[in-house]
Amino acid sequence: MSEGYVDLGFDSNDGGFTGKRERFKGRDNERYRISFVWWPGLEEDELDMDAETPKFIGAKRHYVPGAGYILNKGPEYTKLLGDAPKSCIGSVIVQWPTDSTGKLDAGRLASGDFKVLPWTFGADKYETIKGVHREFPMGDHDLKIHCTDAQFQKMTFTPTKDNVLRKLMSAGGKKKTLVDQILELAKEAVQALPNDIARDMTLDQVREKLGESVSAPIESAGSTDDLDGVLDNVLDD
């Protein structure tokens, strides 16, 4: 198979191609426990969870009907769309299995019941999480999340006593299999994260989505539908 392609099957490895990739979204009045998994060293399977911060990417984006969120690549996009772009920040997390109170379910975890997900949010959540991280570093502590409003993704954040991912990494043995699965899924999620934040579209592509006319491409002087004429010219040389 050529480079750049991956094997697919129905409901097997096709999430990034059919638009069904799951993202972390809170539901009304539910509680979650998550670990940040995108740390320096992820590509080498050697997470540096003592680093100053987990890794994030951010972008300015607009919402365009029919296209979703699109990347703002300069003032021309702001002028075309009329409104100032909004900030979006993303990282990759592990959502651990928990009961209704947010307590870790060890039995479900042992069976591999966890989710590695991209998580995108605005600057306000980023600042709140950063404040928690200053007092309770995310390399040593998990984050408990209580979603109070699913529509607007309003959440409260509380640090936990320890970090499940870090404990699994230090345990070795059979738990290494879980860690290996998590890291592989995390690397895939990191690669897809830019598209989870915003689509990269040209101005003309945005105009088309808005129903505006775009300039027709200039036909090359050498282009022609007269194949016989082209071949005659070649043969005459």
C-alpha positions as CSV (number, residue, x, y, z in Angstrom):
1,M,0.0,0.0,0.0
2,S,1.3,3.5,-0.9
3,E,2.5,5.8,1.8
4,G,-0.2,8.0,3.3
5,Y,-2.9,5.4,3.2
6,V,-4.2,3.2,6.1
7,D,-6.2,0.0,6.2
8,L,-9.9,0.6,6.9
9,G,-12.9,-1.7,7.5
10,F,-16.5,-1.1,8.5
11,D,-16.3,0.4,12.0
12,S,-12.6,-0.4,12.1
13,N,-10.1,2.4,12.1
14,D,-12.4,4.6,10.0
15,G,-13.3,7.3,12.5
16,G,-11.0,9.9,11.1
17,F,-12.3,9.4,7.5
18,T,-16.1,9.4,8.0
19,G,-16.5,12.4,10.3
20,K,-17.4,10.1,13.3
21,R,-14.3,10.8,15.4
22,E,-15.4,11.1,19.0
23,R,-14.4,14.1,21.0
24,F,-14.6,14.8,24.7
25,K,-18.0,16.4,25.4
26,G,-19.6,16.7,28.8
27,R,-23.2,15.7,29.4
28,D,-25.6,17.4,31.8
29,N,-24.7,16.8,35.4
30,E,-22.2,14.1,34.7
31,R,-18.8,13.7,36.3
32,Y,-15.6,12.6,34.6
33,R,-11.9,11.9,35.5
34,I,-9.3,12.6,32.9
35,S,-5.5,12.6,32.5
36,F,-3.7,14.7,29.9
37,V,-1.7,12.4,27.7
38,W,0.0,14.7,25.2
39,W,3.3,15.4,26.9
40,P,6.8,15.9,25.5
41,G,8.2,12.5,24.5
42,L,4.9,11.1,23.3
43,E,6.3,10.2,19.9
44,E,9.1,8.2,21.5
45,D,6.7,6.5,24.0
46,E,8.5,8.2,26.8
47,L,6.2,10.8,28.4
48,D,7.9,13.5,30.4
49,M,5.1,14.1,32.9
50,D,7.5,16.2,34.9
51,A,7.6,18.8,32.1
52,E,6.4,22.2,32.8
53,T,3.1,21.7,31.0
54,P,1.2,19.2,28.9
55,K,1.1,20.1,25.2
56,F,-1.6,22.1,23.5
57,I,-2.3,23.7,20.1
58,G,-4.4,26.7,19.5
59,A,-5.9,28.6,16.6
60,K,-8.3,31.4,15.7
61,R,-11.4,30.2,14.0
62,H,-14.8,31.1,12.5
63,Y,-18.0,29.1,12.3
64,V,-19.3,28.9,8.7
65,P,-22.6,27.2,8.0
66,G,-22.1,24.1,5.8
67,A,-18.4,24.0,6.6
68,G,-18.2,24.0,10.4
69,Y,-15.2,25.7,12.0
70,I,-12.7,27.1,9.6
71,L,-9.2,28.5,10.3
72,N,-8.7,32.2,10.3
73,K,-5.4,32.8,8.4
74,G,-5.4,36.5,8.4
75,P,-7.4,39.8,8.2
76,E,-8.9,38.8,4.9
77,Y,-10.8,36.0,6.6
78,T,-12.0,38.4,9.3
79,K,-13.2,40.9,6.7
80,L,-14.9,38.3,4.6
81,L,-16.8,36.7,7.5
82,G,-17.6,40.0,9.3
83,D,-17.0,38.9,12.9
84,A,-13.8,38.6,14.9
85,P,-12.5,35.0,15.2
86,K,-12.6,33.1,18.4
87,S,-9.8,31.3,20.1
88,C,-9.8,27.5,20.3
89,I,-7.3,25.4,22.2
90,G,-6.9,21.6,22.0
91,S,-5.1,18.8,23.6
92,V,-5.5,15.0,24.0
93,I,-6.8,13.3,27.2
94,V,-7.6,9.9,28.6
95,Q,-11.2,9.6,29.9
96,W,-11.2,7.0,32.7
97,P,-14.1,4.8,33.6
98,T,-15.9,6.2,36.6
99,D,-19.1,5.8,38.6
100,S,-21.7,8.5,38.9
101,T,-19.7,10.3,41.5
102,G,-16.6,10.4,39.4
103,K,-14.8,7.6,41.4
104,L,-12.5,5.4,39.3
105,D,-13.9,2.0,38.3
106,A,-10.9,-0.2,38.6
107,G,-12.6,-3.3,37.2
108,R,-13.7,-1.5,34.0
109,L,-10.2,0.0,33.7
110,A,-8.6,-3.4,34.0
111,S,-10.7,-4.6,31.0
112,G,-9.5,-1.7,28.9
113,D,-12.6,0.5,29.3
114,F,-11.1,3.9,28.7
115,K,-11.2,6.5,25.9
116,V,-8.4,8.5,24.4
117,L,-10.0,11.7,23.0
118,P,-9.2,15.1,21.6
119,W,-10.5,17.9,23.8
120,T,-11.1,21.4,22.4
121,F,-12.2,24.4,24.4
122,G,-12.0,28.1,24.6
123,A,-9.6,30.5,26.3
124,D,-11.7,30.7,29.4
125,K,-11.4,27.0,30.2
126,Y,-7.7,27.0,29.3
127,E,-7.1,29.8,31.9
128,T,-9.1,27.9,34.5
129,I,-7.2,24.6,33.9
130,K,-3.9,26.5,33.9
131,G,-4.8,27.9,37.4
132,V,-5.5,24.4,38.7
133,H,-2.2,23.2,37.1
134,R,-0.2,25.8,38.9
135,E,-1.3,24.4,42.3
136,F,-1.7,20.8,41.3
137,P,0.5,19.9,38.3
138,M,-1.3,17.8,35.8
139,G,1.6,15.3,35.6
140,D,0.9,14.3,39.2
141,H,-2.9,14.9,39.4
142,D,-5.9,14.0,37.3
143,L,-8.7,16.5,36.7
144,K,-12.2,15.8,37.8
145,I,-14.8,17.5,35.7
146,H,-18.4,18.2,36.5
147,C,-20.4,19.3,33.5
148,T,-23.2,21.7,34.7
149,D,-24.5,22.6,31.3
150,A,-24.0,20.4,28.3
151,Q,-25.3,22.8,25.7
152,F,-22.6,25.4,26.5
153,Q,-20.1,23.0,28.0
154,K,-20.0,24.7,31.3
155,M,-17.8,22.8,33.7
156,T,-16.1,22.9,37.1
157,F,-12.7,21.4,37.6
158,T,-11.2,19.7,40.7
159,P,-7.8,18.1,41.0
160,T,-7.5,14.5,42.3
161,K,-5.0,13.1,44.7
162,D,-3.0,11.3,42.0
163,N,-2.7,10.6,38.3
164,V,-3.9,7.3,36.9
165,L,-1.8,7.4,33.7
166,R,1.4,8.0,35.7
167,K,0.6,5.1,38.1
168,L,0.0,2.8,35.2
169,M,3.2,3.8,33.5
170,S,5.2,3.1,36.7
171,A,3.5,-0.2,37.4
172,G,4.8,-2.2,34.5
173,G,3.8,-5.8,34.0
174,K,0.3,-6.3,32.4
175,K,-0.5,-2.7,32.8
176,K,2.1,-1.9,30.2
177,T,-0.3,-3.2,27.6
178,L,-2.8,-0.6,28.6
179,V,-0.2,2.1,28.5
180,D,0.9,1.0,25.0
181,Q,-2.6,1.2,23.7
182,I,-3.1,4.6,25.3
183,L,0.0,6.0,23.7
184,E,-0.7,4.7,20.2
185,L,-4.2,6.1,20.3
186,A,-2.9,9.4,21.7
187,K,-0.4,9.8,18.8
188,E,-3.3,9.3,16.3
189,A,-5.4,11.8,18.1
190,V,-2.6,14.4,18.1
191,Q,-2.2,14.0,14.3
192,A,-5.9,14.6,13.8
193,L,-6.2,17.5,16.4
194,P,-5.7,20.4,13.9
195,N,-8.7,19.2,11.9
196,D,-10.7,18.8,15.1
197,I,-10.1,22.5,15.8
198,A,-10.7,24.0,12.4
199,R,-10.6,23.2,8.7
200,D,-7.9,24.8,6.6
201,M,-9.8,26.5,3.7
202,T,-8.8,29.0,1.0
203,L,-10.8,32.3,0.8
204,D,-12.4,31.1,-2.4
205,Q,-13.5,27.9,-0.7
206,V,-15.1,29.9,2.0
207,R,-16.8,32.2,-0.5
208,E,-18.3,29.1,-2.2
209,K,-19.7,28.0,1.2
210,L,-21.2,31.4,1.7
211,G,-22.8,31.2,-1.8
212,E,-20.6,34.0,-3.2
213,S,-19.2,33.9,-6.7
214,V,-15.5,33.2,-7.1
215,S,-13.2,34.1,-9.9
216,A,-12.8,31.4,-12.5
217,P,-9.3,30.0,-12.9
218,I,-7.3,31.3,-15.8
219,E,-6.8,28.5,-18.4
220,S,-3.2,27.8,-19.3
221,A,-2.3,29.0,-22.8
222,G,-1.1,25.5,-23.5
223,S,-4.3,23.7,-22.5
224,T,-6.7,22.4,-25.1
225,D,-9.3,19.7,-25.5
226,D,-8.0,19.1,-29.1
227,L,-5.9,16.1,-28.4
228,D,-5.3,15.3,-32.1
229,G,-4.0,18.9,-32.6
230,V,-1.6,18.6,-29.7
231,L,-0.3,15.3,-31.0
232,D,0.1,16.7,-34.5
233,N,2.2,19.6,-33.2
234,V,4.4,17.2,-31.3
235,L,4.9,15.0,-34.3
236,D,5.7,17.9,-36.6
237,D,8.6,19.2,-34.4
